[in-house]
Amino acid sequence: MGGTSSISSMTGFARASGGDGAAGWSWEVKSVNGRALDIRCRLPQGMERLDPAVRGAVSARLRRGNVTVGLRLSHAPEAASMRVNRAWLDELIALAAEYRGSDDVAPPRFDGMLALRGVIETAESPDDAECTQDDGAILETLDVALAELVRERQAEGAALAAALTQRIEEIVALTGQAEALAPSRQEALGERLREQVAALIGAGSPVSEDRLVTELALLAVKIDVTEEIDRLKSHCAAATRHLQEEGAVGRKLDFLAQEFNREANTLCSKASDSALTEVGLALKAAIDQFREQAQNVE
């Protein structure tokens, strides 16, 4: 089962930063397992306009997973202009005038009033062209973070592919054991039935030839696991093929895990001896491990 897998995990984390001298920004992107693609944007107040572009950028690169995208902004001190809140300062001056003649109250200093919170405000008023230019640069940095996230998910996907390949090889080997047990098992059950029929005849119980043929046919159907073995082989081949495919294959592997489990359950229900039952239980254990690992695949 050689070849190079291209599957991706659904878990990963990436960060990328940028700036233009007047402002700086940083993106953090985190993804965990999810049945579909669920995108959550955490943008600073006033940057909500980027939400559609962020979702579009994530959707263009990812197919499954719960993805959280966060943006942080910082502005250089020289990029901000200062202004006086004159209305608030006028109220303070008027209030100070009321208490100017009081001996119990020291006259307020003008620099003290300017130091009060809210008197001096930071004003940032870039024009629309600057905002548009910043948006483009900010989104370019998001592309860098998303590219890093994809690389991390692919690296984890390579480890997942190795683990899934090992599980498939276990299922193939166990299926081969079940196939090898089938002929001897049928012979043993047939011999047991012949002994039971001989005992009935020896006891004087009448057994018609037609009835004997019917019972043998029913027994053969009940114990035959040929179809289950053939399906298990087919599912193993399909799983190996999907691991070599490009793109998101997690849903396909999820479906195969269900099909694997169905055939293993049927095989166990048809098993009438300890050897085949033991193989069937080992198959179910390997399939459970395959299913758990497949749920991490994009």
N, C-alpha and C positions, 0 to 999 in steps of 0.2 A: 504494500500500500504506500508506494513512494509518491513523490510529487511535492510541490510547494503550495501551501495553502495561502489564501489571500483573505481569510475571514478577519473580522474585527470584533473586539470586545465592545461592550456598551459602557464600560467604566473608564474614567480618565479625568485628568485635571490639567489645565494649561493657563498661563498668565503671559500677557504681553503689555509693554508700556510704550508710550510715545509722547511727543510734545512739539511745540513750535516756538518756544521762547517765551511766548506770552502766557501759555497754559500747558499743563501736563495732564495726561490721562492714563489710566490703567484698566485693562480688561481681565476678568477672571471668568473662566468657563469650566464648569464641572458637569459630568454626566454619570448617571448610574442606570441600573437596569430598568427597563420599562417595556410594556407590551407594544406600545407605539411610540411616536415621537412627540414628546410633551416639552414645550419650550417655556421657560419662565424668565422674563426680563426684569432686572433690577437696575433701573436707570435713575440718575439724579433728577431732582425737580427741575423742570425746564428743558429736559432732554428727551421727553416722551416722544418727540417727533421721530426719534431714531428707531422706535419699536418695530415698525414694519420692515425696515432694512435689516435689522438684527435678525428677525425671524426668517427672513428670506435667505440671509447668509448661512444660518444654521441648517435650514432645510435643504440647501443646495449641497451640503457636505454629509449630512447624517440622515439615517432612515429610522432608527429606533433609539430609545433611551429617554430618560428624564433629564433634560439639559437645563442648567441654571446659568444665565449669563449676567454678569454684574459689571458696571462701569463706575469708576471713580475719577473725579475731576479735581484739579488743583490749579490755581491761578498764581502767576508770579506777582509780587507786590507792585512792581512797576507797571503792570498791566491794568491796575485799578486806579481810578481817579477818586479824589476825596471831595465831599461836598458837605455843607453845613445845613442841618435841618433848622431853617430859620424860624419856622413856626414854633418849634419846641424851645429854641433858644429865647425867642421873644417872651414866651410864657415864663421862663426861668427869670429873665431880667425883671419882668413886671412883679413876680413874686418876691424877688430880692428887694425891690423898691418899697414894698409894703413893710418890710422889717428893717429898713435902713436906720430908722431912728431909735430902735430898741437897744437898750444897754445890755440886755441878756443875749443878744445874737450878734456874733461877729459878722461884719459885712462880707458878703461873698466876693471872691476874686473871679475875674473874668476867665482866667485860664482854668480855674477850678470848674466853672460851668461848662467850658468846652470839653473837659475831661469826662463829663457825665455820659453815661451810656445813651446812645441815640442822638446826641447832638452832632457828632461827626459820623457821617455815613460813607460807606464805600459804594461808588457808583461804577457799574460795568455796563457799558452800552455799545458793544460792537455792532457794526452795521450788518445788514443782511448778507452782503457778499462775504464778510469775514466769517459769519456763522456757517454759511454754505461750505466755505473752504475748510473750516475746522471739522465739519461733519464728515467730509470726504477723508481727511487725514485720520480721524478717529475710527472710521469704519475700515480703513486700510489696516490699522493696528488690530482690529477685531479679526480680520482675515489671517493675520499672523498667529493669533492665539488659536483660532480654529484649525489651522494647519498643524500646529503643534499637538492639539487634542487628537486629531485624526492619526498622527504618527504614534501617539501613546496608545490609542485604542488598537491600532494595528499590531503594535509590539505585544500587547496583552493577548491579542487574537492569535498570534503565532504560538504562544504557550497553550492557549485553549485548544488549538488545532491538534497539537501533539497529544494532549490529554484525551481528546475525542477520538483520535486515531487509535490510541491504545485501547479505549473502551470498545471500539468497533472490532479490533483484532480479538479481544476477549470474547465478544459475542460470536464471531466467526468460529473460533475454536470450540466454544461450547455447543454451537449448532452442529459442528462436525461430530462431537461426542454423542449428541442425541441421535444423529443420523446413523452412527455406527451401532448404537444400542437397539435401534428399531427392529432389524431382522431377527436377532436372537430373542428379543422380547416376544415377537409374534410367534416364533417357534415354541417358546416355553409356554405361552398361554394356550396355543393349539394343543400341545401335548397334555396340558392340565385338563383341557376340555375333553379330550379323548379318554383320559383316565376316569373323569366323572361319568361320561357316557357308559364306559365299560362297567363301572360300578353299578349304575342304574340297571343295565341289562342283566348283570349277575344277580341283582336282587329281584329280578323278575318283573321290573317295571318296563312296560312297552314304550319304545321310542321309535317313532316313524322316521324313515329316511328323509322325508321332506322337512320335518321339524328340525332334524339335525342340521340339514343344509341351511335352513333359515337362521338358526342360532349361530352357526359359524359365520354367516354373512354379516349378521348384526354385530358380532364380536369384532370382526375385521374392521368395520366402520368405526366402532367405538375406540379402538386402540390405534388406528392408523394416524400417524403424525406427519405423513409425507407432505401434505399441503402446508402445514405450519413451518416445517423445515425449509421448504422451497420459498415461502414468503420471507422468512428470516434472512435467507441468503440474498434475496432480491433487495430487501431493505438495507442490508449491509452495503451492497454495491451502490445503492442510491445515496446513502450517507457519505460514502467515500467520494462519490462524484460531486456532491454538493460542497464538500470541503475544498474542492479545487475551483469552484465557481467564483466569479467576480461579483461584487455587490453584496447586498444583505440576504443572507440565507438562514437567519435564525428561525424564522417561522417554518421553513421547510424542515429543519432539524427538529423543531418542537413536534411537528406532525409525525415525523418518523419515530420519535420516541414513544408516542401514543400507539403507533402501529406495532412497534417492537413489543411493547407491554401486552398488547392484545394477543399476539401470537404466543408469547411466553405463558400467559394465563391459560390459554387453551391447551397448550402442550402439557402443563402441569395437571389440568383437569383430566386429560386422557392417560396420564401416566398411571400404571398399575403396579409398578415395582419401585423399589427404593432407589435403584441406580438412576432411572430416568427422572424420578422426582428430585433427586439431588442435583442433577444437571439443570432441571427447570428452575429450581430455586436460585442456583448460581447465575443463570441467565437473567432472572428478575433483578438480582443485585447489581449486575453489570449494567443493565438497562436503566436502572434508577440513577446510577452515577452518570451515565450518558445524558439522561434527561436534565439533571441538575447543571451539568456543564453547558449543555446546549442552550439553557435559558440565559446564559451570559453573552450569547452571540448576537451581534447586530442583525 
